[in-house]
Amino acid sequence: MPSLTVNGHPLAFHLDPQTPLLWALREAANLTGTKYGCGSGDCRACLVLVDGQALPSCQMSLAQAEGRNVTTIEGVSHDRSHPVQQAMMAEGAVQCGFCTPGLVMAGAALLASNANPSDADIKAAITGLCRCGVYPRLLRVIHRAARVMRGE
């Protein structure tokens, strides 16, 4: 029975250890903010933070997540107050919303490790696919969120 900490709460999953983390989160833990997109980790809609690192949950098994700290979009903030979430709204970077959780998770991970990222840093860290084309706004989103997090 794989056990891990999800959004600060210890959870034991009564599932096959080879179950993708994505499906354990969505189906067993009812944390449906993490989205299934491509199933190969390329679209990045399923990003979660695993020990602070943004990783595609469709490519990680429960066995690989055993004993680790996982943060989903629901755990980033309970009231959508994380600076990246707020900046996504302020900059009009939420369109259909399908990719939004993955983009927020990538941005949150980047800003946790780099308080003042360059445009190149942002482009390297946020590689999720957005069919609505919010890419030009993502630079503004991350720069705005970074300023808020730095207290500017």
C-alpha positions in Angstrom: 0.0 0.0 0.0 1.9 3.1 -1.2 1.9 6.0 1.2 2.9 9.6 0.5 2.1 13.1 1.7 -0.3 15.0 -0.6 -1.0 18.6 0.0 0.4 18.3 3.5 -1.7 15.3 4.5 -0.4 11.7 4.7 -2.3 9.4 2.4 -2.2 5.6 1.9 -3.4 4.4 -1.5 -5.1 1.0 -1.7 -4.0 0.7 -5.4 -1.5 -1.2 -7.4 1.9 0.5 -6.8 2.3 0.8 -10.6 -0.8 3.0 -10.9 0.2 6.4 -12.4 0.2 9.1 -9.7 -2.2 11.1 -11.9 -4.9 8.5 -11.6 -4.4 7.9 -7.9 -4.8 11.7 -7.3 -7.8 12.1 -9.5 -9.7 8.9 -8.9 -8.7 7.8 -5.4 -8.0 11.2 -3.7 -10.6 13.1 -5.7 -8.1 15.8 -6.5 -9.3 16.5 -10.0 -7.5 19.8 -10.7 -4.5 17.8 -12.1 -5.5 17.2 -15.7 -4.8 14.3 -18.1 -3.6 15.6 -21.4 -1.3 13.4 -23.5 -0.3 10.6 -21.2 3.4 11.0 -22.2 4.3 14.0 -20.0 4.8 16.3 -23.0 1.8 18.5 -22.6 2.5 19.1 -18.9 -1.2 19.5 -18.0 -0.6 16.9 -15.2 2.2 18.7 -13.4 2.4 18.3 -9.7 5.2 19.3 -7.3 7.1 16.3 -6.0 9.4 17.3 -3.3 9.2 20.8 -4.8 10.1 19.8 -8.4 7.5 20.1 -11.1 7.0 16.6 -12.6 4.4 15.1 -14.9 2.2 12.9 -12.7 1.2 10.7 -15.7 4.7 9.5 -15.9 5.2 8.7 -12.2 3.9 5.6 -10.5 2.6 5.5 -6.9 5.7 3.3 -6.1 8.0 6.1 -7.4 6.0 8.6 -5.3 6.2 6.5 -2.1 7.3 8.5 0.9 7.5 11.8 -1.0 5.7 15.1 -0.7 3.3 15.8 -3.5 1.6 19.2 -4.0 -1.3 19.4 -6.5 -3.0 22.6 -7.8 -5.4 22.2 -4.9 -2.5 22.4 -2.4 -0.8 25.4 -3.9 -3.4 27.6 -2.3 -6.9 26.7 -1.0 -8.4 30.0 -2.1 -6.5 30.7 -5.4 -4.3 33.3 -3.7 -0.9 32.0 -4.9 0.8 34.9 -6.7 1.0 32.8 -9.9 -2.7 32.1 -9.8 -3.5 35.7 -9.2 -1.1 36.8 -12.0 -2.7 34.4 -14.4 -6.1 36.1 -13.8 -4.7 39.6 -13.8 -2.8 39.1 -17.1 -5.8 37.3 -18.8 -3.8 34.1 -19.2 -6.7 31.8 -18.4 -8.6 30.8 -21.4 -10.2 27.4 -21.5 -8.4 26.5 -18.3 -7.3 23.0 -19.2 -3.6 23.7 -19.2 -3.8 26.3 -16.3 -3.1 23.9 -13.4 0.1 22.6 -15.1 1.2 26.2 -16.0 0.6 27.3 -12.4 2.6 24.4 -11.0 5.5 25.0 -13.4 5.5 28.7 -12.5 5.3 28.0 -8.7 8.2 25.6 -8.9 10.3 28.1 -10.9 9.6 30.9 -8.5 10.3 28.7 -5.5 13.8 28.2 -6.8 14.4 31.5 -8.6 12.9 34.7 -7.2 13.9 36.8 -10.2 13.8 34.7 -13.4 14.8 36.0 -16.8 12.7 35.5 -19.8 15.0 32.6 -20.8 14.5 31.0 -17.4 10.7 31.3 -17.7 10.7 29.8 -21.3 12.9 26.9 -20.1 10.8 26.2 -17.1 7.3 26.6 -18.5 7.0 24.2 -21.4 3.4 23.1 -21.2 1.2 23.1 -24.2 -1.7 25.6 -24.4 -4.1 25.3 -27.3 -5.5 28.7 -26.6 -2.1 30.3 -27.1 -1.5 32.2 -23.8 2.3 32.0 -24.3 3.0 35.7 -24.8 1.2 36.4 -21.5 3.1 33.8 -19.5 6.2 36.0 -19.3 4.2 38.8 -17.9 2.5 36.3 -15.5 5.7 35.0 -14.0 7.3 38.4 -13.8 4.2 39.8 -12.0 4.1 36.9 -9.6 7.8 37.2 -8.9 7.4 40.9 -8.1 4.6 40.0 -5.7 6.6 37.2 -4.1 9.6 39.6 -3.6 7.3 42.1 -2.0 7.7 44.8 -4.7 
